[in-house]
Amino acid sequence: MDLKQLKLLVAVVEKGGYLGAGDFANLSHSAIHRQIKLLEQDIGEKVLERFGRSVQLTEAGQLLVDLASRVDGAVGATLMQIGELRSLKGGTLRIGTGTTTLVFFLPPVLTIFAERFPDVKLKMVTGTADQIIAGLQANHLDIGIVSEPVGKWTMERGIQYHRLFKEHFVFIASEDHPLAAKSTITWQDFGSEPLICLSSGTRVRAAVDLLLAELPISLNVAMELENEEAIVKMVELGFGVGIVSKRRLPLPGMKQLSLPVPGVDIVISAAVSSSYVPRRARVFLDICLNQIEGMSPRPVVPIPSAPSDRRK
């Protein structure tokens, strides 16, 4: 049984017989009769009874006509929904990002999108870059604003990056910390300080670890926390020196430290599926790109093995 056979059955009933259905469907009445017979063979029941030149539905036939009506309504509703998605008058845009990007970059982007397309629902998820990429690969998200992997890396399966800007991370301490009073800090001064940074497995932490591996001293990573808000709080309480996005500065009671290495840079990109990107996600990406034009971002320098920022 297929949809074509159901439509022909409805045509036979509505047009009063095989001849009328044939004219309506531009088929011979014998071709329609053959399809009805195949339908009856598939379900093991007769669907039409002939009375002279007219036909009448059997009980099984009526059930199939009712089914055809529901299917036709569902198809029409689905096509309407698809049209709404195309015109951005419906649907849900699923976005994944980190807390820093959510707080300091995305608010104007979200506002512009919501004002232009008020009928599109917004769903926001925060997490690590790897968690967001996994959500894209599982089709749980439409777009992610994440940091690119650092060092040598292989493109994730089914993911395409569109580079946005470079995020700069700096070392901070509380204003009453001994290092805060120094105009110039040597690595020897810094070496004994407890370091408070993001958890292992995050891409920012990977960049920090690359920096630490090149230093002439070994640093004491005392705390590994889930977000920068927690880092700021621990630094405020005097538990050590932290590393946070420079976008968070100035912070009350905090000071950026003047170290021989100014900090850590990572690239923030929009990540989408490399196979299909919904129109709502493409529009959101365009708004992101337009937004950074007014940010005067630090120049993005291509890193080895990284994808092109050319959009498809």
N, C-alpha and C positions, 0 to 999 in steps of 0.2 A: 504494500500500500504506500502510495506517495501523494504529495500535495497536488500534483497534476490530476490524478484520478479523482481526488476529492472535489476539485474544482469542476471537473466534467460531470460528476454526479449532481452537483448543485445546478449546473447549467441544464441538465436534462429535466430536473424537477421544475426549475423556474421557467423554462421555455416550453414545457408541456410535452416533451418527447425528444427522440433522437434527432429528428430532422431539424427542429428549431435549435437544438443545442449545436448541431453541426454548422448551421448558418452563423450562429453566434461565435463559435470557436474557430470558424474557418477550417473545419475538418469534415470529412465524409461521415455520414451517420454510422457507416459500418466500422470506421476507426474508433468512434466513440463507444459503440456497442462492444467492441473487442476490449477496450480498456475497462469498461464496467464489468465484463466477465472476468477479467484478470483480478479486479478488485474483489469480486465475490469469491474467487478461488483462494485469494490470500487470506481472507477472514473466515472462510468456510460457511458463509451465510449469504442468502440472497438479499439484495438491497433494493430491488425494484420488482414490482408485479405489474404485468401488462393487463389492461382492461380495454379491449378493442384497440383504438388508436392512442389511448392515453396510458400513462404509467403512474404508479402510486408507490410511495416509499413503504418498505417493510419497517418493522421495529428497528432492525439493525441499520437499515438505511437512514432512518431518522437520527439515530445516534451519530452516524458519520456526518450527516449534514450539520448537526449541531456542533460537532468537532470542527468541521470546516469553517463554520462561522467564528468560532473562538480563535482558530489559527489565523484567519484573515484579520481579525481584530488585533491580535497580538503582533502580527507582521506590520500592520499599519501603525500601531503605537511605537513599535521599535524603530521604524523608518522615521517617524516624527522625532523620536529621541535622538536619533543619529543626526537629523537635520539641526536640532537644537545644539548638539555638541559642536557641529560644524560652525554654527553661528554664535557659539559661546553663550547660549541662552539656557544652559543647564549643565548637569554633570558636576563632578568633583575634581578639583586639582589637589593631588596628594604630594606634599613637599617634605623633604627630609633635610635637616641641617644640624649644625652645632649651635650651642647656646650663644656663643660670641657673635657669630654671623647673624643669628636670629635677632639679637638685641641691637647690633650696631650697623648692620647693612640692610637687612630685609624690611624693616618697618615701612620706608617710603615705597618700596617695590610692592609690598602687600597692599598698601593703601591705594596706589595707582590701579593695580589690578582689580581690587574690589570695587572701586568707583566706576571703572569702565565696564566691568562684567559682574554686576550685582547678583545675577542668577546662578553664577558658578560658585559652588561651595568650596571653601578652603579647608583642607585637613593638614595639620602640621605635626611632624614627628621630629624629635631631637634625639641625637645619638652620636656615636663615633662615626668617622668617615667610613670605616669598614662595615658598620651596621647599616648605614644608608645605602652603600653600594649593594649589599646583600638584598636590601629591600627593593632596589631597582631591578636586580636580576630575577627576583621572585615575582615581579610585577605587582608589588604592594605599594610602590611609589611611582610617580610620574617624572619627578625631577629631584635632584639633590644638589645642594650648594655645599660643597665639601672641600677640604684640602686635598691636593694631589699627593700621591705617595712620594717619598723622598728617596734620594740615592738611586741606585739602579733598580728598575722595576719593570714588570711585564704588564701590558694592558690587561685589565680585568675582562673576563668573558662578557661580550655583549654590551660593553659600556663605552660611551664616547664622551670626552671631556671638551668643554668650551671654556677657555681661560678667561677669568674676570679681572683679578687684581692680585697683588702680592700683600700678604699680611706679615707685619713685622712684630716680633715678640721681644720684649726687653726684660731685664732683671730689675726687680724693685725690692725695697726694704722700707720698714717703718721709719718715720722721720727721726725717732730717737735711737735708731740703730747706729752703732759706731761707724759703719761704712757710709751712712748717709751724709756724714759731715766731710767726707773726703772728696776733693775735687778730682783726684786721680786715684784709681784703685788698681793695684797690681794683682796678678793671679795669686801671689803669695798671701796677700791680704784676704783674698776671697776664698782661698783653699780650705780653710777650716770651718767655713760657714755651712750650716745645714741648708740644703736646697729643697724647696717645695715646688713640685711640678706636677704635670698631668700624669695619668696612669700609663704604665707600659702598655703597648699595643695601639696607642693613639698615634696619629701621624705627626702631630706636633711633638710628642715625646720622642719619636724616632729622629726628628730633626735636631732636638736638643741633645740626644745621645750622640749623634754624629759630631756635633760641636764639642761635646765633652771629650770625645775620643781623641780630638786633635789638640787638646790643651796640655800644657807641660805639667799639670798637677792632676791629682785625683780628687774629685768633688764628692761630698757626702750627700747623697740623695736621701733626705730624711723622711719626706712625705710624698706619696703618690696619690693624687686626688682626682676625682671624677670631673671636676669643672673648675673654671677660673674663679668663680665666686668663692669657692671653698679655699682656693689658694690665697686670694686677697684677705680673707678672714684670718687665716693662720699667720700670714705676714703681719697683719694688724695686731695680732696677739703676741707678736715677738718670737715666734717659733723658728724663724729663719728667713732666708732670702727666697723670693718667688720669681717665676717667669710667667708673664701674661702678655696678651695683645696690647700693643701701644694704643689702640683705640680706646682702651679703658682709662687712659690717663687724661687729665690729672685725677688722682684719687685722694680724698681727704686723708691727711696723716701719712701719705706715702711719698717716696721719692725714687725716681729712676736712677740707677747706679751707673757711674761712668767707668765702664770696664774696657780693657784693651780690645775686646770684640764687642761691637755694639748690640748684638743680639742674634736672633734667628729669623730667617725669612722662609715662609712657605707660600705656595701658590694656591689661591682659592679659585675653584672652577665650578661650573655648572655641569653636573653629570646626568646623562640621559641614556636611554636605550639606544644602541646602534642600529636596531632593526625598525622600530616604530616609535615615534614621539607624537602623542596627542596634540592637537592644535592648541589646546589650552596651555600645555607645557611649552610649546614653541613661542606662544605670545608672552608667557611669563619670562622666558629666557631673553626675549627681545627687550622687555622692560628692564631686566637686570643689566643688559649691555648698555642700554641708554642711561641707566642710573650711574654707572661707573664713569661715564664720560665727564661728569661733573665732579668726580671725586678727586681728581689729580692723583691717581694711584701711583705707587712706586712702580717703575718699569718692570715688566715681567720678562725675565731672561729664560729662554728655553733650557730645559734640563735634559740630560741624556735619556734616551729611550722614551721620552714623554710623547703623547699624541699631539698632533697638530691642533691648533685652535680654529681651524677652518670648519665652519658649520655646514652640514649637509642639509 
